[in-house]
Amino acid sequence: MSDDSKEGEMARRLARAEAAVADLAKSYVTWASADVEKCAEHLAVARADTDGRASAVRDLYAVAHNIKGQGSSFGFPLMTRIGNSLCRLTRAKRPFGDGDLNIVQAHLDAMRLVLAQNIRGDGGPLGAKLSEKLEGMVVELLGPEPQPEADDLIR
């Protein structure tokens, strides 16, 4: 195969991949909304079953982790930022009180708002204020996120 043929084939493959991502992006709000509702179902279990709360929170974390990972890929970095905050809250291996679950609910409500209003990008000043409020709740509960030492960054 000549270099021109290889380049042409690569360009066609890239175009197909870009088209596939664009098709997925069209339905992002639908399936992200379904993921938020799965989180809400896990939250309802956590509220109802204090003995099974830790398991329900772990299940919620798994779905929230997907939301966090996908938002920016499809033009919704605000979903990624809120998802990151929710993941930090729910990945902690500790008892979860009712107040903690209220903070989870606030994150889910924010995600619903972003999706219902189709807020792409970072949400501007309002998105920043919303994210900072949610992140502040998590910091108040868990303390600041530990920063890596300079030596750790070099390794």
N, C-alpha and C positions, 0 to 999 in steps of 0.2 A: 504494500500500500504506500502510495507516495505521501510526502509531507502535506501536500494540499488536501489529499483525501482524508488523512488523519485529522487535520484541522477542521475540515468540513464535518466529519463525523462527530468530533468533540463539540463543535458549535451546535449541531442538531441535538445531541444529548443534553447539553446545557439548556437549550431552549425548552426541551421536554421537561426537564427538572424544574425550571422556573415556572412553566405552565402548571405543573402539578402543585407547586407551592401556592401559586395564585388561586387555584381551585380550592385548596384546603383553607386558605385565608378567607374565602367567601363564606365558609360555614363555621369559622372560628367562634363567633358569638354563640351559635347554637350549641356546639359541643362544649365550649367553656361554661356556658350556663348550666348544662347538664352536670358538669364536674362540680360546680358550686353547689348544686342541689344535692349531689352525693355527699359533699362535705356537710351540708345541713342535716342530712339523714344521720351521718355519724355523730354529729353534735347532739341531735335529739336522743340518740342511744346513750351518749355520755351523760346527758342530763338525767335520763330516766333510770340508769343502772349504775349506781355509784361503784358497785363491785366490778363491773366491766368497763368502767370509765377509761382506764389506761389503755385498754385494747381499742376502744372506740376512737380515742385520740390518736393512737398510732395509725389506725385506718384513715382518719381524717388527714393526718400528715402526708400519707402516701398520695392522696389525691391532690392536696395542696401543692405538693412538690411538682406534680405534673403541670398544674396551672402556672406555677412560678417559671418552669422551664419553657413553656410554650408561648407565653404572652408576647415577649419581645420578638420572637420569630414571626409573628403574624401581625405586627404593628401595634401591639398593646403593651408597651413597656410599663405602663402604670399597673397593669395586672401582675406583671412580674414583680414589681416593687412591693405591692400589697401581699402577693404570694410569698415573697421572701420573708416579710415580717411575720406572716402567719406560720410559715415553716419554722422560723426561729422560736416562736411561742410553743408550737406543738411538738417539736423534736426534743425538747427538754425532758429528760427522764426524772420526773418529779410528780408529786401528787397535784392534781388539778382540782381546784375549788370551783364553786359556782361562779365566783367573780372572774376567774380565769376564762371560764366558758363564755361569759359575757363579752370578754375581749375577742374571743374567737368569733362570736356573733357579729361584733362590730366590723371585723374584717370581711366576713361573708356579705354583710349589708353593703359595704363599700364596693366589693366586687360586683354585686348585683347592679349597683348604680352605674359603674363603669360600662358594663355590658348593655344595660338597658338604654343608656344614653349614647352607646357606640363611641366612647371616648378613646380615640386613638392617640398614640403618642404618649407623652408624659402627663397630659392633663393640664399643663400650664400651671399658673400660680395656685389654682384651686386643687389640682392634683397633688402638688407639692404639699399644700397645707393638710390635705386629707392623709397623705402618706406619713407626714411628720407626726400627725396626731396619733395614728395607729402605732407607728414605731415608738413613739414616746410612751404609750401604754405598755408596750412590751419591755422597754428599757426600765420603766418604773417597777415592773414586776420582777424582771430577771437581772437587772443591772445592765451596764453597757456591755456590748459584745467585745470579747477579748480581741485585742489587735495582735497580730503576729509580731514577734520580736524581729529586729532587723537581721539578725543572724539566720532566722528561719526563712526569710525571704531569699537569702543568698543560696541556700542549699538546694 
